[in-house]
Amino acid sequence: MFTDSVELTVSSGKGGQGCVAFRREKFVLNGGPNGGDGGKGGDIWFRCDNNTHTLSHFQKRMHIKAEGGVPGEGSRMTGKAGVKKVIIVPPGTQIIDIETGEILFDMVKDGQEVKFLQGGKGGLGNTHFKSPTNQRPTYSQPGEKGETRAIKLDLKLIADIGLVGFPNVGKSTLISTVSNATPEIANYEFTTLTPKLGQVNIGDFESFVMADIPGIIGGAHEGKGLGIQFLRHIERTKTLLYMVDLASYRDLKEQIEVLKDEIKSFSEKLAESKYAIALTRVDIVPPDEINELVNGFLELLGLEASKTNEFNFDSEMPFFVQDSADETLGYDRTLPYLVAPISSATYKNIEALKYSLFNLVQTDRI
């Protein structure tokens, strides 16, 4: 079960009680106080781990506590410190204070560790309170209480490419074709109910991560459909792949305009991301209609079909790729980096799409 938001109460450990004890040995005269200190309470830590990708192992409103310190003992023996409690979260988890709404930590890197709550100090034993006027102290300190905070964990997946499209446009089919993701695929809308991540391998040593979210419909930013609930999972992506269905009953212009408007309504920053457009399901469209549809769509965007073919797109179909001759100037973010017809079912232009998207991702890594 995929869970991307939970509320927790976390508490660090209480310090151990100081000990009241006196030295009592047969051949030792005037034995004085020798009570040891209590052990320190356990701290609360957060650790980011790539091996987990959901918050489902947390129960809502659960209370996570660190171990308390052990009381001190005689012979000035300090009690054992409480073991720290390490809370494992997936990359992309934000730790938010429920009362203030402040983002306390943003866990984004595998192996990242942060101390969240300090354990309480152990109490002092009675040996610390002896003096010339008080040679027999019969009291010690209690351990300090630990800290308690109410927090919310919000997961925002981290990916290089975020897929955006209407329901049943072929997002799940694409990510299952190009990556190691295995989403449910069926011929009805809203098959995808939870976000999916997939690693797309480019050769033996390079790769990028693709994120698939449930389909977006008009009004998603107002809560319609499932889109608004999961749009935050592509909020961290720097590149979007808009998927427009050539075989849909929806007009091509309507699809791209609604999708871009919904993204902009959700996040102005996300709307300014670099983007590409994949025209899906060319295997369903009659061959003699494909060129007319693609050229009409390019004309709608004010573009012309590319004459160069550095990524080996099918030369029988029109496509557009921005000229990358002068990469120092970067790509024009107001225009799509590429517009290409594809078919995940027949693998049409899929390999060329992979390499072109990787080329776009690389511009952010340089």
N, C-alpha and C positions, 0 to 999 in steps of 0.2 A: 504493500500500500504506500502510495506516494503522499508525503505530508511536507508542506513547505512553510508552515507557520505554527508555532506552539508557544504557550505561556508557561513559565516555570517560576518557582520560588527556590532560590539557592541560598544555602547557609554555610558559612565556614565553621570549623570546629571550635568548641569552647576549650579554653585553657584548663589544665588540670589543677586540682586543689593542692596548695602547699601542705607539707606534712608537719605535724607537731610531734616531736619525738625527743628523747633525752638519752644521752650516752649512759649505759648501765653495764659496767664490766667489773668483775670481782676485784681486780688489782689496780683499777683506775679510780683515784680519788677525785672528788669534785667534778664528775662528768657533767658536761653542760648540754645545752640544746643542740641537736644535730638533724633536725627535720629538713628533708630535701625539697627542692622546688617542683612544682607541677610541670608537666610537659606542655609544650605549645600546641594549640589546636591546629588542625589541618587546614591548608589553604584551598581555595577553589581556583582551578585553572581551566582554560579552554584550549583545545588543540584542534588544528585543522588537519583533516585526513582525507586523502584522495580515495580511500577505499570505502567511503560511505557517500551516498548521494541523496539522502532523504533524512527528514527529521522524524520519521515514523517510529523510531525506537524511544521517543519521548512520549509520555502520556500528558494530555492537557492538565494543567494545574498541578502537576506532580511537584514534589518537594525533594530536592537533591541536597544532601547534607554531607559535609566532610567529617572525618573522624575526630572526636575530641581528644585532648591530651590526657595522659594517664596521671593520676595523683602522684606526688612525690612520696618518698619512703625515708625510713631512718637511715642513719649513717651518711647523711647528706646526699642520698641518691636521688637524682632528678628523674622524674617520670618520663616515660617514652612520649615523644611528640606524636601527634595524630598524623596519620597518613594523608597526604594531599589528595583531593578529589579532582581527577582530570575528566572534563566533559568533552567528548569527541563530537565534532560537528563537520559537515561537508564543506568544501570550498564554496565561497559565496554567501556564507551565513553572516547576517548582521545581528549583533547583540544589542537590544534596545531596552532602555529603561521604561517600564510601563507608566510610571507616574509622570515623567517629563517628556517622553517621546524621543529623548536624545539617543543617537546612535553611539554606543559606548565603544564598540570594537567592530571592525569589518574583517572577517576571516577569509582571506582570498588565496593564500599560498599554502601548499602542502607542507606540513611540518611546523607551521606557525604556531607559537604558544604565547599566551598572555595570562598573567596572574590577574584574577578578577577580584577576589575577596581574600583578605588577610585573616589568618586564624588568630584566635584570642591568645594573649600571653598567659603563660602558666603562673599560678600564684607562688609567692615566696614562702619558703618554709620558715619555721620559727627560729632557725639558726641566725637569720638576718636581723632579728629583733633583740638580740642579747645586748646588754650594756652593763656598765658598772652598777647602775641603779636598778637594772631589771635582768637579773642573772637567770631567771627561770620564766621566760615568756611562754605562755600557754595558748598562744594563738598563732595563726598563719593567715595568709591571704587566699581568698578564693580565686579561681582562675577567671580571666576576663571572658566575657561572652563573645561569641563570634558575630560576624556581620550577616545580615539577612537582606536580600534584595529580590524584588519581583521584576522579572525580565521577560522579554519576548524575543524569540528567535525567528528571524525571517530569512528564508533561503531565496537567493537570486542566483540562478545558475550562471556559470561562466562559460562562454563559448565565443568562437571567432566569427561564426556565421549564424544568424538567426533567420529561420524560415517564417515567412508571413504570407498568409493566403486565406481564402474562404474555406469553409469545410469541404472535404472531399475533392480537394484540388490536386492531390498527389504528393503532399508533403511527406507523409509517412512512407510512401512507396519510394520516394527519392532518398530519404535518409537511410532506409533499409538497403537500398541498392549501392550507395556509395560508402557506407560506414558499417561499423560493427553493431549498430543499434538494431533491435528486433521489436519494433512497435506492432500493435495490432493493425491489420489492414482489412478493410471491408468496403463494399460498395454502398455506403450510406454515410450521411453527414454526422459529424462529431464522433467518429470512430476513436480519435485521439482524445482522451479525457485528462491526461496528465502530460507534463513536458517530458521530452526524451532527449538525451545527449548521445551523440555518436562521434567516434573518431574516424576521420577520413584520412587514409594513408596515401601519401604521394611518394612512390618509390619505397625504398627500404629505410630511409632515415628522416623523412619529413612527414608532417601531418598537420591537420587542423581540426578543431572541434566544431560540430554543427549542432544547433539546438532546434528541436521541433516543438511547437506549442499547439494547443487546440485551435481550430479554425476561428477566424475573426469574421464577424458580420457587422453590418451597419448598426451603430449605436453601442458597440462593444465597450467604449469608454464610459458609457452610462450604466453598464451592468448587464447589457443584453448578451445572451449566449454565454460562452465560457471564456471568451478572449480576455476580458478585463482581469479575471482572476489570475491569469498566467502571463499577461504581458510583461510583468516585471522580470520574468525569466529571460527576456531578451534585452532588458534595459542596459546590461553591461556590455552587450555586443557592439562592436564598432562597425560592423558590416551587416546589412540586411539583404536577404534574397526574397524579393517579392515574387510570388508564384501566381501567374495568371492563367486561367484554364481556357484553352482555345475551344474546347468542346462544351463549355458551360452555356446554360440558358441566359446567363448574365452577360451583358455587353462588356467587351474588353476594356473600354474606357471607364465604364462604371466600376469594374473590379479594381483597377489601379487607383482610381480617385478615392473610392471608399476606403481602401486599405491605407493609403497615405494619410487621409484625413483622420482615421482612427488612431494611427501611430502619433500624429501630431497632437491630437487631443489628449493623448495619454502622456506624452513627453516631448517637449520642444527639442530637447537635446537629442533624443533618439531619432526624431524626424530629420535631423541634420546629419545623420550617419551616412557613410558611403553606402551605396546600394547597387544591386543588380536585379535584372528581371528575367525570370525563366517562364517561357510560354509552354505550358505543359500539355500532355496528352495529344501529341501530333499523330500518334498511331490511330486515333479515333477519327481525326479529320480527313476527309477525302484529299488525296494528294494535290489535285488541281485547285483546291481552295486554300492550301497552307500558305503559298506565296502571297496571295491576295490579302489574307488576314494579317500576316506578319508585316508586310509592307505598309498596310493601312495603319497598323499599330505604331510602327516607326514614324510614319508621317504625322500621326497624332501627337507624338512626343517631340516633333521637330527634328527628327533624325533621318539619316540615310543609311542604307545597308553598307556594311564595311566591305572594302575591296581586299584588304589584307586578311590573312587567315593564320595567324601565328599559333593558334591553339587547336587547329585542325577541326573546326566546325564543318558540318556537312555542307559542301559547296553548292548543293542543289537547293538549299533553303537559305533565304535571306537572314542575316543576323547583323548585330551591331556590337563592336568592341571599341572602346575609347583608345585613341592613339597613345601608346606608351613610349613614344620615341624620346620625349623629354620628361623623365620621371622626377627631375628635380623640381618641376613646377607642381607636381602632384596631379591628381585627377580632379576633374570638375565635379564637385559633389552635388551640384544642382541637376546633373544629368546621370542616368544610370551608367555604371561602368560597362555593362554589357546587356544586351537584349538578345536572347537566343531561344529558339524553339527546341524542346526536348521531349523525350519519352523515356520514362524510367522502365516501362514494361518491355520495350524493345531495345533499350540501352542507346537510343538515338541521341547523339551529342553529349552523353553523360561524361565520358572521359574528358572531352574538351571543356565541359563545364567545371569539372573538378580542378583542372590545371589553371583555368582562368580565375576561379575563386581563390585558389591558393596564391596566385600572383597578386591578387588584391589584398589578401590577408598579409602578405609579406610586406606591403607598404607600411603597415602599422608596426611591424616588428623591427624595421631597420632603425 
